[in-house]
Amino acid sequence: MCIACDTKTLHAESSDEFGERYIQILNHGALAVMISIGHRSGLFAAMRRTGPATSQGIAEAAGLNERYVREWLGAMICGGIATCDETGSVFSLIPAASSALTGSDGAENLAYLAQYVAMMGSVEDKVIRCFHNGGGVPYSEFPRFHEVMAQDSAQTVVGALFDHILPLVPGLSLALHNGIDVLDVGCGCGKALLALAERFPNSRFTGWDLSTEATRAAAAEAGSLGLTNVRFEARDLTDFHHSAPPAAFDLITAFDAIHDQARPDHVLAGIRRALRPDGLFLMQDIGASSNVAENTGHLIGTLLYSLSCTHCMTVSLAQGGLGVGAMWGETMTREFLNNAGFRQIERHTLPHDIQNYYYLVKP
């Protein structure tokens, strides 16, 4: 037996296999951008309404240019998202895609997730400069981030608040009904707080976020809903360990926000300071291990590390922060919580959310 020859054969097979996988990577990456376009332009919703239709019929239903729609449909056909007749002139979504990408049949609409891929591409040049020079890309360079996060929050947080998240804490809904003081750290566009404020008029809600644009949008929506028990403020929490109001809140929440902070250690110390002695900190954050070797089988690990590199980590570094990243993991999370003075930490998962852990934290 020629060991050298066999090694060559193995390498050739391995290279061929990777070549095939790499072609799939390119196709799937391109398809993600096309799914983002289909979601944002209303094409998926139009195709659900029309059923089998020509490109002209779909374009008219969506109010779009037919030539662009026809080319987009080509990507949907080759990507297995849609089918066409033998003449290539009548198109329809496959049933599973219609359900997953439009929210039909009672399913969640997951098309919004593809927008993250397009967002990463939009800041590629700026991130590459950071690879060479260090530093980070600030929040201001992500004009659509809060819009996309609001859609994400609507699925994982707002839609699950009353049936899944609040029931993690016995008696919490009753306390909110009776009236308590609540702070949401990193509130973004405020969707979770707005839902809580509407449901529990006796409680008082405060939302803080670094983004002036996001908090203005949240305040405007609160006004349009006639809510007087919620307020929003743009606030940099880098020095929160010093500036937090002592013992001011019964409940503090942070939904997918702590790992983005410039100084998560300062923010968590401030949260500990701002909690009343019998208060609760409810934190949703990325579910992962702090050891990358243990994340190799993570269902969306590649996506999350990529999003961290092109957003979560870099926005923290842009503020001179620690840049812990989205995949900082449970071990590091617990270390930060312990260092902030928290001693009671419970970690939960919820079936509706494949991405996050839910930490119930008390002093």
Backbone torsions as a table, in degrees:
resi	resn	phi	psi	omega
1	MET	NA	135.4	177.7
2	CYS	-95.1	101.4	-177.6
3	ILE	-61.7	-40.9	-179.8
4	ALA	-60.8	-41.3	179.6
5	CYS	-65.3	-43.1	-180.0
6	ASP	-62.8	-39.8	178.6
7	THR	-62.1	-41.2	177.7
8	LYS	-60.7	-43.2	-179.6
9	THR	-62.2	-44.2	179.7
10	LEU	-61.3	-42.7	179.4
11	HIS	-64.1	-39.7	179.8
12	ALA	-64.1	-43.4	179.2
13	GLU	-64.6	-42.3	179.4
14	SER	-63.0	-40.9	178.7
15	SER	-64.8	-42.1	178.3
16	ASP	-62.3	-43.3	179.8
17	GLU	-62.6	-42.6	179.3
18	PHE	-66.4	-37.2	178.2
19	GLY	-58.7	-42.6	178.1
20	GLU	-65.1	-42.2	179.9
21	ARG	-66.2	-36.5	-179.2
22	TYR	-65.7	-37.7	175.9
23	ILE	-63.0	-41.0	176.3
24	GLN	-62.0	-40.0	178.4
25	ILE	-59.1	-46.7	-179.8
26	LEU	-62.8	-44.8	179.6
27	ASN	-63.3	-43.8	-177.7
28	HIS	-69.8	-36.8	177.0
29	GLY	-62.8	-44.8	177.8
30	ALA	-64.0	-40.2	-179.1
31	LEU	-64.3	-36.1	177.9
32	ALA	-60.8	-41.7	178.1
33	VAL	-64.9	-40.3	179.2
34	MET	-67.0	-35.1	176.0
35	ILE	-65.7	-40.0	176.1
36	SER	-58.8	-44.2	178.3
37	ILE	-63.4	-42.6	179.4
38	GLY	-62.5	-37.4	178.1
39	HIS	-69.1	-49.8	-174.7
40	ARG	-69.6	-31.2	-177.3
41	SER	-86.9	-9.5	-178.8
42	GLY	83.6	12.6	-177.2
43	LEU	-67.9	-39.1	179.5
44	PHE	-64.4	-43.0	178.6
45	ALA	-63.2	-38.9	179.3
46	ALA	-64.5	-41.9	-179.8
47	MET	-67.4	-33.1	176.0
48	ARG	-64.9	-40.1	-179.1
49	ARG	-69.9	-40.9	-173.2
50	THR	-79.3	-29.1	-168.9
51	GLY	68.9	-160.2	179.5
52	PRO	-54.3	126.9	-175.6
53	ALA	-157.7	161.9	175.4
54	THR	-77.7	167.0	177.3
55	SER	-61.3	-34.8	178.3
56	GLN	-66.2	-42.3	179.5
57	GLY	-64.3	-40.4	179.1
58	ILE	-67.6	-43.2	179.0
59	ALA	-60.0	-43.4	-179.8
60	GLU	-65.8	-38.8	179.7
61	ALA	-65.7	-31.4	-179.0
62	ALA	-94.0	-10.0	-177.0
63	GLY	70.2	40.0	-174.5
64	LEU	-124.9	171.1	178.8
65	ASN	-74.5	126.9	-174.0
66	GLU	-62.7	-38.2	-175.8
67	ARG	-64.1	-40.8	177.7
68	TYR	-68.2	-39.3	179.7
69	VAL	-63.5	-40.1	-179.1
70	ARG	-63.3	-41.3	180.0
71	GLU	-70.1	-39.5	176.9
72	TRP	-61.1	-40.2	178.4
73	LEU	-61.2	-32.1	176.2
74	GLY	-60.1	-42.3	177.4
75	ALA	-66.0	-38.0	179.3
76	MET	-66.0	-37.8	178.3
77	ILE	-67.1	-51.9	-178.1
78	CYS	-65.6	-27.2	179.9
79	GLY	-87.3	-0.5	177.4
80	GLY	76.2	16.5	178.3
81	ILE	-87.0	-29.4	-179.2
82	ALA	-134.7	165.7	175.2
83	THR	-124.6	162.7	176.5
84	CYS	-140.1	164.9	177.5
85	ASP	-77.5	178.8	-175.4
86	GLU	-64.0	-24.8	-179.9
87	THR	-84.8	-8.3	-179.0
88	GLY	68.2	31.0	-176.1
89	SER	-124.8	-11.6	178.5
90	VAL	-121.7	125.8	-169.8
91	PHE	-122.0	149.5	173.2
92	SER	-154.4	148.9	175.4
93	LEU	-70.7	145.4	172.1
94	ILE	-69.7	149.5	-174.2
95	PRO	-54.1	-42.8	-178.2
96	ALA	-64.1	-39.3	178.6
97	ALA	-69.2	-38.6	177.7
98	SER	-59.2	-39.6	179.7
99	SER	-70.7	-50.0	-173.6
100	ALA	-73.9	-30.3	-173.2
101	LEU	-102.7	-1.3	176.2
102	THR	-129.1	-10.9	-177.7
103	GLY	77.5	17.0	178.6
104	SER	-74.0	165.6	179.9
105	ASP	59.3	27.2	176.9
106	GLY	78.7	3.6	-179.5
107	ALA	-80.2	161.6	173.5
108	GLU	-75.5	142.1	176.3
109	ASN	-83.0	109.5	-175.9
110	LEU	-98.6	2.6	-176.6
111	ALA	-62.6	-29.2	-176.8
112	TYR	-59.4	-27.9	-176.9
113	LEU	-61.5	-30.5	-178.7
114	ALA	-65.1	-20.3	179.2
115	GLN	-62.8	-26.9	178.4
116	TYR	-62.9	-36.7	179.8
117	VAL	-64.7	-45.9	177.9
118	ALA	-63.0	-38.0	179.8
119	MET	-63.0	-41.2	179.1
120	MET	-60.3	-42.1	179.1
121	GLY	-64.1	-31.3	-176.2
122	SER	-69.5	-21.0	-179.9
123	VAL	-112.9	14.1	-175.6
124	GLU	-56.1	-48.1	-178.0
125	ASP	-59.5	-42.2	-178.1
126	LYS	-68.4	-38.0	179.0
127	VAL	-68.4	-40.1	178.8
128	ILE	-60.4	-39.0	176.7
129	ARG	-59.7	-35.7	178.0
130	CYS	-68.6	-33.9	175.3
131	PHE	-58.4	-37.5	-179.1
132	HIS	-82.4	-39.8	-168.7
133	ASN	-111.7	-7.1	-174.5
134	GLY	79.4	-165.2	-178.1
135	GLY	75.3	-158.0	-177.2
136	GLY	-154.5	178.4	178.2
137	VAL	-105.2	120.9	-174.1
138	PRO	-75.0	164.2	178.8
139	TYR	-52.8	-34.6	-175.5
140	SER	-62.9	-17.1	-180.0
141	GLU	-88.1	3.1	-179.4
142	PHE	-119.2	74.1	-172.4
143	PRO	-64.1	-24.2	-177.2
144	ARG	-105.8	2.7	-172.9
145	PHE	-60.0	-48.0	-176.7
146	HIS	-67.1	-30.7	176.4
147	GLU	-64.5	-45.3	-179.7
148	VAL	-69.4	-40.9	179.1
149	MET	-63.5	-33.8	177.8
150	ALA	-63.1	-37.8	176.8
151	GLN	-68.1	-39.4	177.9
152	ASP	-63.8	-45.5	179.9
153	SER	-62.3	-36.0	179.5
154	ALA	-60.3	-31.4	-179.1
155	GLN	-83.3	-51.9	-170.1
156	THR	-87.5	-25.3	-175.3
157	VAL	-113.0	-65.7	-172.0
158	VAL	-59.3	-46.9	-177.7
159	GLY	-67.6	-18.0	-176.7
160	ALA	-111.4	-1.2	-173.8
161	LEU	-53.3	-54.5	-168.1
162	PHE	-84.5	-28.1	-178.0
163	ASP	-94.4	-24.0	-172.7
164	HIS	-126.1	-45.7	-171.7
165	ILE	-79.0	-54.1	-179.8
166	LEU	-60.0	-37.1	178.6
167	PRO	-64.1	-11.2	174.3
168	LEU	-60.7	-24.5	-176.6
169	VAL	-116.2	105.2	179.4
170	PRO	-56.3	130.7	176.9
171	GLY	86.3	-5.5	-176.4
172	LEU	-67.9	-42.2	179.5
173	SER	-62.3	-39.0	178.1
174	LEU	-65.0	-42.4	178.4
175	ALA	-61.6	-42.3	177.8
176	LEU	-64.2	-38.0	177.3
177	HIS	-63.3	-41.4	-179.0
178	ASN	-73.4	-32.9	176.8
179	GLY	121.4	109.5	176.2
180	ILE	-137.3	172.3	177.9
181	ASP	-99.5	126.8	-173.0
182	VAL	-126.5	135.7	173.7
183	LEU	-120.6	134.5	172.6
184	ASP	-113.0	117.6	-178.5
185	VAL	-91.4	127.3	-176.0
186	GLY	71.3	49.6	-170.2
187	CYS	-73.3	-14.0	-177.5
188	GLY	58.7	-133.5	179.3
189	CYS	-79.2	3.8	169.6
190	GLY	77.8	18.5	-174.9
191	LYS	-60.5	-42.0	-178.7
192	ALA	-66.6	-45.2	-179.4
193	LEU	-65.5	-38.0	179.0
194	LEU	-62.2	-41.9	178.6
195	ALA	-64.6	-41.0	179.3
196	LEU	-67.4	-43.0	-178.5
197	ALA	-63.8	-34.8	178.8
198	GLU	-71.7	-38.7	-178.0
199	ARG	-75.4	-34.6	-173.1
200	PHE	-123.0	79.5	-175.0
201	PRO	-65.7	-18.1	-179.2
202	ASN	-82.1	-14.6	179.5
203	SER	-92.2	161.3	-177.1
204	ARG	-118.3	126.4	-170.7
205	PHE	-120.0	138.3	177.7
206	THR	-129.8	134.9	177.5
207	GLY	-122.7	128.8	177.2
208	TRP	-121.3	137.7	177.3
209	ASP	-151.9	152.1	179.7
210	LEU	-66.1	-29.1	-173.4
211	SER	-83.6	119.3	174.5
212	THR	-65.9	-39.7	179.9
213	GLU	-59.7	-45.1	-177.4
214	ALA	-67.4	-44.5	-177.6
215	THR	-69.8	-32.3	174.9
216	ARG	-64.4	-43.4	178.1
217	ALA	-62.3	-40.9	179.6
218	ALA	-64.5	-43.8	179.8
219	ALA	-64.7	-38.7	178.8
220	ALA	-64.4	-40.4	179.2
221	GLU	-68.1	-38.3	176.7
222	ALA	-60.2	-41.1	177.6
223	GLY	-64.1	-41.4	-179.3
224	SER	-67.3	-27.2	178.6
225	LEU	-87.8	-5.8	-179.9
226	GLY	72.5	26.9	-178.2
227	LEU	-88.7	123.7	-179.5
228	THR	-109.0	-1.1	-177.4
229	ASN	-103.5	17.7	178.9
230	VAL	-140.3	140.6	177.7
231	ARG	-138.7	152.1	-177.2
232	PHE	-127.9	146.2	-177.8
233	GLU	-146.9	134.6	172.5
234	ALA	-76.9	123.0	-173.9
235	ARG	-150.3	129.7	174.4
236	ASP	-85.0	119.5	-173.8
237	LEU	-98.8	18.0	-178.3
238	THR	-58.2	-35.6	-179.6
239	ASP	-103.9	26.9	-173.2
240	PHE	-62.4	-24.9	178.9
241	HIS	-63.3	-23.8	176.9
242	HIS	-101.4	-35.0	-170.4
243	SER	-93.3	-8.5	-177.6
244	ALA	-62.1	135.1	176.2
245	PRO	-68.8	127.6	-175.0
246	PRO	-70.2	135.4	173.8
247	ALA	46.8	50.2	-174.6
248	ALA	-101.9	-16.4	-171.8
249	PHE	-133.1	145.4	175.8
250	ASP	-86.1	-31.8	-178.3
251	LEU	-137.9	130.1	172.8
252	ILE	-123.8	132.4	179.5
253	THR	-119.2	154.5	173.2
254	ALA	-148.8	109.5	-176.5
255	PHE	-103.0	107.9	177.2
256	ASP	53.1	45.8	-171.9
257	ALA	-130.2	-31.2	-170.6
258	ILE	-64.4	-41.6	-177.1
259	HIS	-65.9	-19.8	178.8
260	ASP	-78.6	-18.4	-172.2
261	GLN	-66.5	149.4	176.4
262	ALA	-59.8	-45.8	-179.6
263	ARG	-128.5	83.6	177.3
264	PRO	-56.2	-32.0	179.1
265	ASP	-64.3	-43.0	178.3
266	HIS	-67.2	-40.6	-179.4
267	VAL	-64.2	-44.8	-179.4
268	LEU	-66.7	-37.2	176.1
269	ALA	-64.5	-37.7	176.9
270	GLY	-67.2	-37.9	177.0
271	ILE	-63.4	-42.9	177.3
272	ARG	-60.0	-41.2	-180.0
273	ARG	-67.5	-36.1	-174.7
274	ALA	-81.7	-14.8	180.0
275	LEU	-78.4	141.9	171.0
276	ARG	-72.6	160.0	-173.2
277	PRO	-53.5	-35.0	179.4
278	ASP	-103.5	21.3	-176.6
279	GLY	-79.4	172.8	-177.5
280	LEU	-131.5	136.6	170.8
281	PHE	-108.1	119.4	179.1
282	LEU	-108.4	113.5	-174.2
283	MET	-121.8	121.7	169.7
284	GLN	-98.8	127.4	177.1
285	ASP	-150.4	167.1	-172.3
286	ILE	-57.4	132.0	178.6
287	GLY	-87.1	108.6	-178.3
288	ALA	-162.3	172.0	173.3
289	SER	-92.6	152.3	174.5
290	SER	-77.6	-9.6	178.1
291	ASN	-102.8	113.6	-176.1
292	VAL	-57.0	-31.1	-179.4
293	ALA	-63.0	-26.1	179.5
294	GLU	-88.0	-2.0	179.3
295	ASN	-102.6	4.8	-176.1
296	THR	-63.7	-26.1	178.2
297	GLY	-98.5	8.9	-178.4
298	HIS	-62.8	132.6	-173.4
299	LEU	-57.8	-40.5	179.5
300	ILE	-127.0	33.1	-178.6
301	GLY	-59.8	-42.7	-179.8
302	THR	-60.5	-45.3	178.3
303	LEU	-61.1	-45.1	-174.8
304	LEU	-69.7	-41.3	175.2
305	TYR	-62.8	-38.2	-179.5
306	SER	-67.3	-43.7	177.1
307	LEU	-63.7	-36.1	178.2
308	SER	-64.4	-44.1	-178.8
309	CYS	-63.9	-37.7	-173.9
310	THR	-100.2	-1.2	175.0
311	HIS	-145.4	-71.4	-167.2
312	CYS	-56.2	-52.2	-178.6
313	MET	-68.6	-43.5	-172.2
314	THR	-71.4	-32.8	178.3
315	VAL	-69.5	-31.7	175.3
316	SER	-67.8	-46.2	179.8
317	LEU	-64.8	-30.3	178.7
318	ALA	-63.7	-24.2	177.9
319	GLN	-95.8	12.3	-176.2
320	GLY	73.2	25.0	-174.3
321	GLY	-88.4	-170.4	-176.7
322	LEU	-79.2	-26.5	179.6
323	GLY	61.5	47.6	-177.2
324	VAL	-66.5	-28.7	177.4
325	GLY	84.1	162.2	-177.0
326	ALA	-64.7	-32.2	-174.5
327	MET	-96.8	36.6	179.4
328	TRP	-64.7	-26.8	168.7
329	GLY	84.3	166.8	-172.5
330	GLU	-66.8	-39.9	-178.3
331	THR	-61.5	-48.7	179.5
332	MET	-66.2	-37.9	177.8
333	THR	-58.4	-46.8	179.6
334	ARG	-64.9	-37.3	177.3
335	GLU	-61.4	-45.1	179.8
336	PHE	-64.2	-40.7	179.1
337	LEU	-65.3	-43.2	178.4
338	ASN	-63.0	-43.7	-179.8
339	ASN	-64.5	-25.7	178.5
340	ALA	-80.8	-7.4	177.2
341	GLY	104.6	10.7	177.4
342	PHE	-90.1	137.3	-177.2
343	ARG	-118.9	-24.5	179.6
344	GLN	-106.0	111.8	-176.0
345	ILE	-132.5	118.4	174.0
346	GLU	-114.2	136.8	178.7
347	ARG	-115.0	130.2	-178.4
348	HIS	-127.1	157.3	168.1
349	THR	-120.1	156.2	178.8
350	LEU	-127.3	140.1	-173.0
351	PRO	-63.9	-23.3	-177.6
352	HIS	-80.1	-10.9	-169.5
353	ASP	-128.1	102.6	-178.8
354	ILE	-82.0	-5.0	-169.1
355	GLN	-103.2	-27.9	-166.6
356	ASN	-123.0	156.3	165.0
357	TYR	-100.9	156.0	176.3
358	TYR	-121.1	115.6	-178.5
359	TYR	-101.8	127.9	172.5
360	LEU	-104.7	116.1	-167.5
361	VAL	-126.6	132.8	177.4
362	LYS	-132.4	156.3	178.9
363	PRO	-60.1	NA	NA
